[in-house]
Amino acid sequence: MVNEVDVFFMKQALVEAKEAYRQGEVPVGAVVVCRDRIIAKSHNLTELLHDVTAHAEMQAITSSAEHLGGKYLNDCTLYVTVEPCVMCAGALGWSQISRIVYGAPDEKRGYSRFAPAALHPRTQVTAGVMADECTALMQRFFREKR
């Protein structure tokens, strides 16, 4: 059953992913929600910042921690258009985020293939929310790059 709240916030993450696409970045977008309110929005900035660690999730973690005034995101949910990589999963694990909702799976670099234990043990994961839309945006981006 589709959770309407998850779809609503994933649409916000897709707005961020489309902005990344517009800027020539790999189109991954993320939003962090705390107590039903978006506290951070981000997208990939690796090209702009010349920084391989500037993934949407990493930007969202930093912005959320700044907003909350602390490093732990215990009462937060990350909505991200693509499954987090191992680096991002590790950072999300350290942040103790409560929940991660992602759209498209990443079979080549996703954390679930290489480091399924990277997340905090209490973090809940929901996969596949708006997966078709998230996957289509990624496929379009890479098709145009080739």
C-alpha positions as a LaTeX table, in Angstrom:
\begin{tabular}{lrrr}
\hline
Residue & $x$ (\AA) & $y$ (\AA) & $z$ (\AA) \\
\hline
Met1 & 0.00 & 0.00 & 0.00 \\
Val2 & 1.30 & 3.43 & $-0.96$ \\
Asn3 & 1.85 & 5.81 & 1.92 \\
Glu4 & 0.62 & 9.25 & 0.77 \\
Val5 & 2.97 & 11.09 & 3.15 \\
Asp6 & 5.97 & 9.24 & 1.70 \\
Val7 & 4.84 & 10.08 & $-1.83$ \\
Phe8 & 4.40 & 13.75 & $-0.92$ \\
Phe9 & 7.93 & 14.06 & 0.48 \\
Met10 & 9.48 & 11.95 & $-2.29$ \\
Lys11 & 8.00 & 14.42 & $-4.78$ \\
Gln12 & 9.93 & 17.13 & $-2.92$ \\
Ala13 & 13.11 & 15.07 & $-3.24$ \\
Leu14 & 12.39 & 14.69 & $-6.97$ \\
Val15 & 12.21 & 18.49 & $-7.29$ \\
Glu16 & 15.75 & 18.57 & $-5.88$ \\
Ala17 & 16.87 & 15.78 & $-8.24$ \\
Lys18 & 15.51 & 17.71 & $-11.22$ \\
Glu19 & 17.47 & 20.76 & $-10.09$ \\
Ala20 & 20.62 & 18.65 & $-9.97$ \\
Tyr21 & 19.81 & 17.41 & $-13.48$ \\
Arg22 & 19.38 & 20.99 & $-14.68$ \\
Gln23 & 22.81 & 21.83 & $-13.27$ \\
Gly24 & 24.50 & 18.85 & $-14.93$ \\
Glu25 & 24.84 & 16.90 & $-11.70$ \\
Val26 & 23.84 & 13.26 & $-11.32$ \\
Pro27 & 20.13 & 13.75 & $-10.51$ \\
Val28 & 19.83 & 12.67 & $-6.91$ \\
Gly29 & 17.69 & 14.74 & $-4.58$ \\
Ala30 & 17.05 & 14.52 & $-0.87$ \\
Val31 & 14.90 & 16.09 & 1.82 \\
Val32 & 15.00 & 15.54 & 5.56 \\
Val33 & 11.74 & 15.67 & 7.46 \\
Cys34 & 11.48 & 16.16 & 11.21 \\
Arg35 & 8.09 & 16.22 & 12.93 \\
Asp36 & 6.26 & 16.49 & 9.59 \\
Arg37 & 8.32 & 19.49 & 8.43 \\
Ile38 & 11.11 & 19.66 & 5.87 \\
Ile39 & 14.25 & 20.87 & 7.64 \\
Ala40 & 16.73 & 20.32 & 4.79 \\
Lys41 & 16.68 & 20.06 & 1.01 \\
Ser42 & 19.64 & 19.11 & $-1.13$ \\
His43 & 20.88 & 17.57 & $-4.32$ \\
Asn44 & 24.20 & 16.34 & $-5.63$ \\
Leu45 & 26.86 & 19.05 & $-5.79$ \\
Thr46 & 29.89 & 16.96 & $-6.73$ \\
Glu47 & 30.55 & 18.79 & $-10.00$ \\
Leu48 & 29.99 & 22.28 & $-8.64$ \\
Leu49 & 32.15 & 21.73 & $-5.57$ \\
His50 & 34.68 & 19.39 & $-7.23$ \\
Asp51 & 34.06 & 17.09 & $-4.27$ \\
Val52 & 33.26 & 13.40 & $-4.59$ \\
Thr53 & 31.67 & 13.47 & $-1.12$ \\
Ala54 & 29.12 & 16.17 & $-2.00$ \\
His55 & 26.27 & 13.70 & $-2.44$ \\
Ala56 & 22.69 & 14.84 & $-1.80$ \\
Glu57 & 22.51 & 12.77 & 1.38 \\
Met58 & 25.75 & 14.20 & 2.79 \\
Gln59 & 24.53 & 17.74 & 2.12 \\
Ala60 & 21.20 & 16.91 & 3.77 \\
Ile61 & 22.86 & 15.43 & 6.87 \\
Thr62 & 25.01 & 18.54 & 7.33 \\
Ser63 & 22.11 & 20.94 & 6.82 \\
Ser64 & 19.85 & 18.97 & 9.17 \\
Ala65 & 22.44 & 18.81 & 11.94 \\
Glu66 & 22.98 & 22.57 & 11.62 \\
His67 & 19.24 & 23.19 & 11.73 \\
Leu68 & 18.76 & 20.98 & 14.79 \\
Gly69 & 21.91 & 22.13 & 16.57 \\
Gly70 & 23.22 & 18.61 & 17.05 \\
Lys71 & 24.72 & 15.71 & 15.15 \\
Tyr72 & 21.99 & 13.13 & 15.72 \\
Leu73 & 18.92 & 12.88 & 13.49 \\
Asn74 & 16.97 & 10.47 & 15.72 \\
Asp75 & 13.55 & 11.97 & 14.97 \\
Cys76 & 14.13 & 12.49 & 11.25 \\
Thr77 & 13.33 & 10.78 & 7.96 \\
Leu78 & 15.50 & 11.11 & 4.87 \\
Tyr79 & 13.71 & 10.95 & 1.53 \\
Val80 & 16.18 & 10.34 & $-1.29$ \\
Thr81 & 15.49 & 9.54 & $-4.92$ \\
Val82 & 18.18 & 6.84 & $-5.20$ \\
Glu83 & 19.39 & 4.22 & $-2.74$ \\
Pro84 & 22.30 & 5.64 & $-0.71$ \\
Cys85 & 25.83 & 4.52 & $-1.51$ \\
Val86 & 28.10 & 2.97 & 1.11 \\
Met87 & 29.63 & 6.35 & 2.04 \\
Cys88 & 26.24 & 7.95 & 2.59 \\
Ala89 & 24.90 & 4.91 & 4.44 \\
Gly90 & 27.85 & 5.11 & 6.81 \\
Ala91 & 27.22 & 8.78 & 7.49 \\
Leu92 & 23.51 & 8.11 & 7.94 \\
Gly93 & 24.39 & 5.36 & 10.39 \\
Trp94 & 26.53 & 7.74 & 12.43 \\
Ser95 & 23.70 & 10.29 & 12.39 \\
Gln96 & 21.36 & 7.69 & 13.88 \\
Ile97 & 18.61 & 8.78 & 11.48 \\
Ser98 & 15.29 & 7.14 & 12.32 \\
Arg99 & 14.13 & 6.31 & 8.83 \\
Ile100 & 15.28 & 6.32 & 5.21 \\
Val101 & 12.85 & 6.28 & 2.30 \\
Tyr102 & 14.35 & 5.88 & $-1.16$ \\
Gly103 & 13.03 & 5.62 & $-4.67$ \\
Ala104 & 15.25 & 3.85 & $-7.19$ \\
Pro105 & 17.53 & 0.98 & $-6.19$ \\
Asp106 & 21.23 & 1.33 & $-7.06$ \\
Glu107 & 22.35 & $-2.15$ & $-8.01$ \\
Lys108 & 25.89 & $-1.01$ & $-8.90$ \\
Arg109 & 26.76 & 1.14 & $-5.87$ \\
Gly110 & 23.90 & 0.87 & $-3.36$ \\
Tyr111 & 24.66 & 0.19 & 0.29 \\
Ser112 & 22.30 & $-2.82$ & 0.47 \\
Arg113 & 24.60 & $-4.78$ & $-1.83$ \\
Phe114 & 27.94 & $-3.85$ & $-0.30$ \\
Ala115 & 27.31 & $-2.77$ & 3.29 \\
Pro116 & 23.81 & $-3.64$ & 4.49 \\
Ala117 & 24.92 & $-3.26$ & 8.13 \\
Ala118 & 26.20 & 0.32 & 7.65 \\
Leu119 & 22.99 & 1.90 & 8.91 \\
His120 & 22.15 & 2.27 & 12.58 \\
Pro121 & 20.37 & $-0.88$ & 13.84 \\
Arg122 & 17.20 & 1.08 & 14.65 \\
Thr123 & 16.99 & 2.85 & 11.29 \\
Gln124 & 13.93 & 1.75 & 9.32 \\
Val125 & 14.17 & 1.61 & 5.54 \\
Thr126 & 11.38 & 1.88 & 2.99 \\
Ala127 & 12.47 & 1.22 & $-0.60$ \\
Gly128 & 10.78 & 1.77 & $-3.94$ \\
Val129 & 8.69 & 4.89 & $-3.28$ \\
Met130 & 8.10 & 6.45 & $-6.72$ \\
Ala131 & 10.82 & 4.14 & $-8.04$ \\
Asp132 & 9.67 & 4.40 & $-11.66$ \\
Glu133 & 9.91 & 8.20 & $-11.71$ \\
Cys134 & 13.26 & 8.22 & $-9.90$ \\
Thr135 & 14.71 & 5.55 & $-12.19$ \\
Ala136 & 13.46 & 7.29 & $-15.33$ \\
Leu137 & 15.20 & 10.54 & $-14.38$ \\
Met138 & 18.51 & 8.73 & $-13.78$ \\
Gln139 & 18.23 & 6.77 & $-17.02$ \\
Arg140 & 17.46 & 9.92 & $-18.99$ \\
Phe141 & 20.47 & 11.70 & $-17.50$ \\
Phe142 & 22.92 & 8.93 & $-18.33$ \\
Arg143 & 21.42 & 8.34 & $-21.79$ \\
Glu144 & 22.04 & 12.02 & $-22.59$ \\
Lys145 & 25.59 & 11.87 & $-21.21$ \\
Arg146 & 26.58 & 8.99 & $-23.50$ \\
\hline
\end{tabular}
